[in-house]
Amino acid sequence: MTPIPFATRTVVPRRPGGKAAAGFSGEHDAAWSARADAWPMASSPVLSSLEIAQAAELWPIADVAERTGIEEDELELYGRYKAKVSHAVLERLAGEPDGAIVAVTAITPTPAGEGKTTTAISLAEGLGLLGAQPLLCLREPSLGPVFGIKGGAAGGGYAQVVPMEDLNLHFTGDLHAITAANNLLAAMLESHLLQGNPLGIDPHSVTWRRCLDMNDRALRQTIVGLGGKINGLPRETGFDITAASEVMAVVAMARDLADLRQRLGAITVGATFDGEPVTAEQLHAAGAMTVLLKDALKPNLVLTLEAQPALVHAGPFANIAHGNSSLVASRIGLKLGDYVVTEGGFGSDLGLEKFLDIVCRAGGLTPSAVVLVATVRALEHHGDGDLELGADNLARHLQIAREFGLNAVVAVNAFPGDSPRKLDRLRKLALERGAWAAEVNEGFERGGEGAIALAEVVAEAVQHPSRFEPIYPLDASIPDKIAAIATRVYGADGIELLPAARKKIERYTELGLDRLPICMAKTHLSLSHDPKRRNAPAGFTVPVRDIRPYTGAGWLVALCGEMQTMPGLGKHPAAIDIDIDEHGRTVGLF
């Protein structure tokens, strides 16, 4: 197969600069130059993202790892183009300085998304073209959205992470392992209830749910144990999507295998008849769960179309979970790269807030800059066709970054067919509304070269000191922490705690869980709890209907409005268009 171009102008991957340049031998340099000289020239066929990914000539991942500074014995190959990275790299580089964290987020998106992953990828490629060593940290795609509304989740156009099909489907099996570990705990809990219940677990107190990596609304509420005593104790329960499982959160937050084991043991599954919490450790499930997850804890190394390294690890959603890639991937990236470009799910009210209030606090991370993705489509969506009116939503997200004391660079993500006049007007609106800088990003059509202007202003923003501070102190009460997020981030007048939530808050405060951070489960389609309230809603109160303890992950989940932790398929899911052609190749994935 003849490789296709990755940009509309000739761009070649450059010899690594920054940290990766250290120890880069002349022999390796010559090999790098030879590959660069052979990189395909550009032309302009109209191709889908899948066709671009399928036709690309990929660099062996072992070469990308060596160029990034990962040693051979720290790499576990999963074929030629993907690998797992051992935590040993952190031990070897413990004394090295950290790079800078650039957090990519977005304004309130349309249901189709605004190209946040595409922007993060092209930004990393742009930084590479400037001579820096970037390292991209992304979440693993879930099969639910892949076959649901959005299709693939590896970027788009000429700003993609590859191998795209592997990444969007089974990849290295991490999500399957997480699903298995989650459901092993559920099975051991059911068996305990049937086999005499020596811990005295109240079946009506059980909060642990099964999970599945697929959108299936029919499984939100289920009854298990039907068909007689041999099949277990009948009770009502349900399924979450794997991305919302606490096991996913534990994998994303664990620092190492010992920490993973401890966190899994700390998961709360229910309570005794006396009201005492029951954990996975008490059910003797944590050891077996750790064995299932020991490989899933290692970050996955892949590459962009321009051969920049990407650690793709963990896949929590940002509306119903904490929405960021793993802490260990970020820590490895900080040691290997000049810049870690990481992406949080949905808008700054969700993925970014949780990255800053939960992940950074737990991991001791300090972000250097925020990139806020905005599109003409999204602003017109929020403004009922009026770009100027829709800019109110952009202004609110810029204010969220300022609430955390961070510089926000607006990336105006250009879709094919966008009007240059509107793109420029959006850029100027961003500056008028308080952006530290704003540039149009053409990464979808031009790869890294289309993001060079954005990369330049991001690099400059990193050099300016920020005053990062979380939204709330951990010693605040549970209601005060929820209210701080609702008022300072969402722009609400306050919160309404429904009776079930009040009862849980009282109990969790008695148990000493009130010092945990808060992970809000809220719609991504609005700054409020109501998906119908677009743009910059005001005069609303956020209802909190329930609180779930994620004692293994280390936070409390506040369920707002009608938010569901198991999505459903739409009238025309992406799965309808996905198939195999006469040559056995996948079609319709994205």
C-alpha positions in Angstrom: 0.0 0.0 0.0 1.3 3.4 -0.9 1.3 5.6 2.2 -0.7 8.8 2.0 0.3 12.3 3.1 -0.4 13.4 6.6 -0.7 17.1 5.8 -1.6 19.4 3.0 2.0 20.7 2.9 5.3 18.9 3.1 6.1 18.3 6.8 8.5 15.7 8.1 9.0 14.5 11.7 12.0 16.2 13.2 14.9 14.9 15.1 13.9 15.0 18.8 14.8 18.1 20.8 14.6 18.7 24.5 14.9 15.7 26.8 14.8 13.1 24.1 17.9 14.6 22.4 20.1 13.5 25.3 22.1 10.4 24.3 20.7 10.4 20.8 23.6 8.9 18.8 24.8 9.8 15.4 23.7 6.4 14.1 20.2 7.0 15.4 20.3 10.5 14.0 21.1 9.2 10.5 18.3 6.7 10.7 15.9 9.4 11.8 17.0 11.6 8.9 16.6 8.7 6.4 13.0 8.1 7.6 12.2 11.8 7.5 13.5 12.0 3.9 11.2 9.1 2.9 8.1 10.7 4.5 5.4 11.0 1.9 4.8 14.2 0.1 1.4 15.9 0.3 -1.5 15.9 -2.0 -5.2 16.6 -1.5 -7.5 13.5 -1.8 -10.7 13.7 0.2 -10.3 10.8 2.7 -12.1 9.8 5.9 -10.1 9.7 9.1 -10.3 5.9 9.0 -8.9 5.8 5.4 -6.1 8.2 6.4 -5.2 6.0 9.4 -5.4 2.8 7.4 -3.1 4.1 4.6 -0.4 5.6 6.9 3.0 4.0 7.1 3.6 3.7 10.8 6.9 3.8 12.7 7.7 0.7 14.8 6.8 1.5 18.4 10.2 0.3 19.6 11.8 3.1 17.5 9.4 5.7 18.9 10.1 4.4 22.5 13.9 4.6 22.0 13.6 8.1 20.6 11.4 9.1 23.6 13.9 7.9 26.1 12.3 4.6 27.1 14.8 1.7 27.5 14.3 -1.7 25.9 13.7 -3.5 29.2 11.0 -0.9 30.1 8.9 -1.8 27.0 6.5 -4.7 26.6 5.5 -5.0 22.9 2.0 -5.7 21.8 2.8 -6.2 18.2 4.8 -3.7 16.1 2.9 -0.5 16.8 1.8 -0.5 20.4 3.4 -1.4 23.7 3.1 -1.2 27.5 5.5 0.9 29.5 6.9 -0.4 32.8 6.7 1.7 35.9 10.4 1.1 36.2 11.0 4.2 34.0 9.8 6.3 36.9 12.4 4.8 39.2 15.2 5.3 36.7 14.3 8.9 36.0 13.3 9.9 39.6 15.9 12.5 39.8 15.1 14.2 36.5 13.2 17.5 36.4 9.6 17.5 35.3 8.3 19.0 32.1 5.3 21.3 31.9 1.7 20.2 32.0 -0.7 21.6 29.4 -4.3 20.7 30.1 -6.6 20.7 27.0 -10.3 21.3 27.6 -13.2 22.8 25.8 -16.3 25.0 25.9 -19.7 23.2 26.4 -19.7 20.8 23.4 -22.4 19.9 20.9 -23.4 16.2 21.1 -20.8 15.4 18.3 -17.9 17.0 20.2 -15.6 19.9 19.2 -12.4 18.1 18.3 -10.6 18.3 21.7 -8.6 15.1 21.1 -7.8 16.3 17.6 -6.5 19.6 19.0 -4.5 17.9 21.7 -2.8 15.6 19.1 -2.1 18.4 16.7 -0.8 20.6 19.5 1.7 17.9 20.5 2.8 17.5 16.9 3.1 21.3 16.6 5.3 21.4 19.7 7.4 18.7 18.2 7.9 20.7 15.0 9.1 23.6 17.1 11.9 21.3 18.3 10.5 20.4 21.8 9.9 16.8 23.0 6.1 16.6 23.7 4.4 13.6 25.2 0.7 13.2 24.7 -1.5 11.7 27.5 -5.0 10.6 26.4 -7.7 8.4 27.6 -8.6 5.0 26.1 -11.7 4.9 24.0 -14.8 3.1 25.2 -16.7 0.8 22.9 -19.9 2.6 24.1 -19.3 5.9 22.2 -17.4 4.1 19.4 -20.6 2.3 18.5 -22.9 5.0 19.8 -23.0 8.6 18.8 -19.5 9.7 18.2 -17.7 6.9 16.4 -14.0 6.6 16.9 -12.1 8.5 19.6 -8.5 8.7 18.3 -8.6 12.2 16.9 -9.4 13.0 13.3 -8.1 13.9 9.9 -4.4 14.3 9.9 -4.2 14.6 13.7 -4.7 11.1 14.9 -3.2 8.6 17.3 -2.5 5.3 15.6 -3.0 2.3 15.1 -6.5 3.8 15.0 -8.6 0.7 14.7 -6.8 -1.1 17.5 -7.1 1.9 19.7 -10.8 2.2 19.2 -11.6 -1.4 19.5 -10.0 -3.9 21.9 -6.5 -2.2 22.1 -4.4 -4.0 24.7 -7.4 -5.3 26.6 -7.3 -2.8 29.5 -11.1 -2.1 29.5 -11.9 -5.8 29.3 -9.6 -6.5 32.3 -11.3 -3.6 34.2 -14.8 -5.0 33.3 -13.7 -8.5 34.5 -12.3 -7.2 37.8 -15.4 -5.2 38.5 -17.7 -8.2 37.8 -15.5 -10.6 39.7 -16.2 -8.5 42.8 -19.9 -8.5 42.0 -19.9 -12.3 41.7 -17.9 -12.8 44.9 -20.4 -10.5 46.7 -23.4 -12.5 45.4 -21.7 -15.8 46.4 -21.0 -14.4 49.9 -24.7 -13.5 50.3 -25.8 -17.0 49.2 -23.2 -19.0 51.2 -24.3 -18.0 54.7 -23.4 -14.3 54.6 -20.8 -14.5 57.4 -20.2 -10.7 57.3 -23.8 -10.0 57.9 -24.2 -7.9 54.7 -27.6 -6.2 54.4 -28.6 -7.1 50.8 -30.6 -3.8 50.6 -27.5 -1.8 51.3 -25.4 -3.2 48.4 -24.2 -0.4 46.2 -21.8 -2.4 44.0 -23.0 -2.7 40.4 -21.9 -4.8 37.5 -20.4 -3.0 34.4 -20.3 -3.5 30.6 -18.3 -1.5 28.0 -21.3 -0.8 25.8 -24.2 1.6 25.8 -27.2 -0.5 26.9 -30.0 1.4 28.7 -32.0 -1.8 29.3 -29.4 -2.8 31.9 -29.6 0.4 34.1 -32.0 -1.4 36.5 -32.0 -5.1 36.7 -33.1 -7.9 39.1 -30.6 -10.7 39.8 -31.0 -14.0 41.5 -34.2 -15.1 39.9 -35.0 -18.8 39.3 -34.7 -20.2 42.8 -32.2 -20.3 45.6 -29.6 -22.0 43.5 -29.3 -18.9 41.4 -28.7 -16.6 44.4 -30.6 -14.0 46.4 -33.1 -12.0 44.3 -32.5 -8.3 44.6 -32.6 -5.2 42.5 -29.3 -3.8 41.1 -28.0 -2.6 37.7 -25.1 -2.0 35.3 -22.8 1.0 34.8 -20.7 1.5 31.7 -17.1 0.4 32.4 -15.9 4.0 32.1 -18.0 4.8 35.2 -16.8 1.9 37.2 -14.8 2.6 40.4 -12.3 0.0 39.2 -11.6 2.2 36.2 -11.1 5.2 38.6 -8.8 3.1 40.8 -6.6 2.1 37.8 -6.4 5.7 36.7 -5.3 6.9 40.2 -3.0 4.1 41.4 0.7 5.0 41.6 2.0 1.5 41.5 0.9 -2.2 41.9 1.0 -1.9 45.8 -1.2 1.2 45.7 -3.6 -0.5 43.2 -3.9 -3.5 45.6 -4.6 -1.2 48.6 -7.2 0.9 46.6 -9.0 -2.2 45.4 -9.3 -3.5 48.9 -10.7 -0.1 50.1 -13.7 -0.3 47.7 -17.0 -0.2 49.6 -19.6 -2.6 48.3 -22.4 -2.1 50.9 -23.0 -2.3 54.7 -23.7 -4.8 57.4 -27.1 -5.0 59.2 -25.4 -2.8 61.9 -24.6 -0.2 59.3 -20.8 -0.8 59.1 -19.2 -0.5 55.7 -18.1 -3.7 53.9 -15.1 -3.6 51.6 -13.6 -5.7 48.8 -10.8 -6.6 51.2 -13.3 -8.2 53.6 -14.7 -10.2 50.8 -11.1 -11.4 50.0 -11.6 -10.2 46.4 -8.9 -7.5 46.1 -6.0 -9.9 45.5 -7.6 -11.6 42.6 -8.8 -8.3 41.2 -5.2 -7.0 41.3 -4.0 -10.1 39.4 -6.5 -9.3 36.7 -5.4 -5.7 36.5 -1.6 -5.9 36.9 -1.0 -5.5 33.2 -3.8 -3.0 32.7 -2.0 -0.7 35.2 0.9 -0.2 32.8 0.3 2.8 30.3 0.0 2.0 26.6 2.5 3.7 24.2 1.3 4.4 20.7 2.2 7.2 18.2 0.6 10.1 16.3 0.6 10.1 12.5 3.7 12.3 12.8 5.4 9.8 15.0 5.1 11.7 18.3 4.8 9.5 21.4 1.4 9.1 23.1 0.6 7.4 26.3 -3.1 6.3 26.1 -4.2 4.9 29.4 -7.5 4.6 31.4 -10.8 5.8 30.0 -13.2 7.4 32.5 -15.9 9.6 31.1 -15.9 13.2 32.5 -19.7 13.5 32.9 -20.2 10.4 35.0 -16.6 9.8 36.2 -13.5 11.8 36.7 -12.7 12.1 33.0 -8.9 12.0 32.7 -6.1 9.6 31.7 -4.0 7.9 34.4 -1.9 9.6 37.0 1.0 7.2 36.2 0.9 8.1 32.5 1.2 11.8 33.4 4.0 11.1 35.9 5.9 9.2 33.2 5.2 11.9 30.6 6.6 14.6 32.9 9.9 12.7 33.2 10.2 12.0 29.5 8.9 15.1 27.9 9.4 18.9 27.8 5.6 19.2 27.6 2.9 16.8 28.7 -0.3 17.5 26.7 -3.2 16.0 28.5 -6.9 16.1 27.7 -9.8 16.0 30.1 -13.3 15.0 28.9 -16.0 17.3 27.7 -15.9 21.0 28.9 -13.9 22.8 31.5 -16.8 22.4 34.0 -16.2 18.6 33.9 -12.9 17.1 32.9 -10.8 20.1 33.7 -12.4 20.8 37.1 -11.8 17.2 38.1 -8.3 17.2 36.8 -7.5 20.2 38.9 -9.5 19.5 42.0 -8.9 15.7 42.1 -6.0 14.5 40.0 -3.6 17.3 40.5 -4.3 17.4 44.2 -3.8 13.6 44.6 -0.7 13.5 42.3 1.0 16.7 43.4 0.8 18.1 39.9 0.8 21.7 38.9 -0.5 22.6 35.4 1.3 25.4 33.6 -1.4 26.3 31.1 -4.9 25.5 29.9 -5.9 25.2 26.2 -9.6 25.8 25.7 -11.0 24.4 22.5 -13.8 26.4 20.8 -15.5 26.0 17.4 -17.8 28.0 15.2 -20.3 25.2 15.3 -20.5 25.1 19.1 -20.8 28.9 19.5 -23.6 29.0 16.9 -25.2 26.1 18.7 -25.2 28.0 22.0 -26.2 31.3 20.4 -29.1 29.9 18.2 -27.0 30.7 15.1 -25.5 33.9 16.5 -21.7 33.6 17.0 -21.6 36.7 19.1 -24.3 35.5 21.5 -22.8 32.1 21.8 -19.5 33.7 22.9 -21.2 34.0 26.4 -20.5 30.3 26.8 -16.9 30.8 25.8 -16.6 33.6 28.4 -17.9 31.4 31.2 -15.3 28.7 30.4 -12.5 31.3 30.4 -13.8 32.4 33.8 -13.6 28.8 35.1 -9.8 28.7 34.2 -9.3 32.1 36.0 -11.1 30.7 39.0 -8.2 28.2 39.2 -5.6 30.9 38.6 -4.5 29.5 35.2 -3.8 31.1 31.9 -6.2 30.0 29.1 -5.2 29.9 25.5 -8.2 29.5 23.2 -7.7 27.0 20.3 -10.2 27.8 17.6 -10.6 24.4 16.1 -11.3 24.6 12.3 -13.5 22.1 10.7 -13.4 21.5 7.0 -15.7 24.1 5.4 -15.6 26.6 8.2 -15.7 30.2 7.0 -12.3 31.9 7.5 -14.2 35.1 8.4 -16.1 33.3 11.2 -12.9 31.6 12.4 -11.1 34.9 12.7 -14.2 36.5 14.4 -14.2 33.7 17.0 -10.5 34.2 17.6 -11.1 37.9 18.2 -14.1 37.2 20.4 -11.9 34.9 22.6 -9.4 37.7 23.1 -12.2 40.2 23.9 -13.7 37.8 26.4 -10.4 37.4 28.3 -8.3 34.7 26.7 -4.6 34.9 27.4 -4.1 34.2 23.7 -6.1 32.7 20.8 -5.1 31.0 17.6 -6.9 29.1 14.8 -5.9 25.4 14.8 -6.0 23.6 11.4 -4.7 20.3 12.7 -7.5 18.3 11.2 -6.5 19.2 7.7 -2.8 20.0 8.1 -1.5 17.9 11.1 1.2 19.4 13.2 2.0 22.3 10.8 -1.6 23.5 11.2 -1.0 23.8 14.9 2.4 25.6 14.9 0.9 29.0 15.7 -1.1 27.5 18.6 2.0 25.6 19.8 4.0 28.9 19.9 1.5 30.7 22.1 1.1 27.7 24.3 4.8 27.5 24.8 4.8 31.2 25.7 1.9 30.8 28.1 3.8 28.0 29.9 6.6 30.5 30.7 4.2 32.8 32.5 3.7 31.9 36.2 0.2 30.8 37.2 -1.4 30.9 40.6 -3.1 27.5 40.5 -5.3 26.8 43.4 -8.2 24.2 43.7 -11.7 25.5 44.0 -12.3 24.2 47.5 -10.3 23.0 50.5 -10.5 19.3 51.5 -11.5 20.2 55.0 -14.7 21.9 53.9 -17.9 20.0 54.5 -19.4 17.8 51.8 -22.3 20.3 51.0 -19.8 23.2 51.0 -17.5 21.4 48.5 -20.5 20.6 46.2 -21.7 24.2 46.5 -18.3 25.6 45.6 -18.2 23.6 42.3 -21.9 24.5 41.5 -21.4 28.2 42.1 -17.8 29.0 41.1 -17.6 26.5 38.2 -21.2 26.0 36.9 -22.4 29.5 37.7 -25.4 28.2 39.8 -27.1 30.1 42.6 -26.7 27.2 44.9 -27.5 23.5 45.4 -30.5 21.4 46.5 -29.7 18.3 48.4 -32.5 15.8 48.0 -33.4 13.5 51.0 -31.4 10.5 49.9 -28.3 12.7 49.3 -28.7 14.4 52.8 -29.0 11.0 54.5 -25.8 9.8 52.7 -23.9 12.9 53.6 -24.8 12.5 57.3 -23.6 8.9 57.2 -20.4 9.5 55.3 -19.5 12.4 57.6 -19.9 10.0 60.5 -17.5 7.6 58.8 -14.9 10.3 58.2 -15.4 10.4 54.4 -16.2 14.1 54.5 -12.5 15.0 53.8 -12.6 13.4 50.4 -12.9 15.5 47.2 -16.1 15.5 45.1 -16.6 14.1 41.7 -19.8 15.5 40.1 -21.9 13.4 37.7 -23.6 16.0 35.5 -24.7 16.5 31.9 -21.9 17.6 29.6 -24.4 19.4 27.3 -24.9 22.4 29.6 -23.1 24.3 32.3 -26.2 23.5 34.4 -27.6 20.1 35.4 -30.3 20.5 32.6 -29.0 19.5 29.1 -31.6 21.8 27.5 -30.1 24.9 29.1 -27.5 26.0 26.5 -25.0 28.8 26.4 -24.5 30.6 29.7 -27.5 29.7 32.0 -28.2 31.7 35.1 -30.6 31.7 37.9 -30.5 27.9 38.5 -30.0 25.6 41.5 -28.2 22.2 41.0 -30.2 19.3 42.5 -28.1 16.5 44.0 -30.1 13.3 44.2 -27.6 10.8 45.6 -24.0 10.4 46.8 -21.9 7.4 46.1 -18.7 6.6 48.0 -15.7 5.7 45.8 -13.5 4.9 48.8 -11.0 3.0 46.6 -10.6 5.8 44.1 -10.6 8.4 46.9 -13.7 10.6 46.3 -17.4 10.9 46.6 -19.6 11.0 43.5 -22.5 13.5 43.6 -25.2 12.5 41.1 -26.9 15.6 39.7 -30.3 15.9 38.0 -31.2 12.9 35.9 -27.6 11.9 35.1 -27.3 8.1 34.2 -24.2 6.0 34.6 -25.2 3.7 31.8 -25.8 5.5 28.5 -28.1 4.3 25.8 -27.9 4.1 22.0 -29.6 6.7 19.8 -31.9 6.2 16.9 -29.0 5.9 14.5 -26.0 4.7 16.4 -22.6 4.7 14.7 -22.7 0.9 14.8 -25.1 0.9 11.9 -22.4 2.3 9.6 -19.6 0.1 10.7 -18.8 -3.0 8.6 -16.2 -5.0 6.7 -15.7 -4.4 3.0 -15.0 -7.0 0.3 -11.2 -6.8 1.2 -11.8 -7.5 4.9 -11.0 -3.9 5.9 -13.1 -2.0 8.5 -15.3 0.8 7.1 -17.4 3.4 8.8 -15.5 3.5 12.1 -14.9 7.2 11.8 
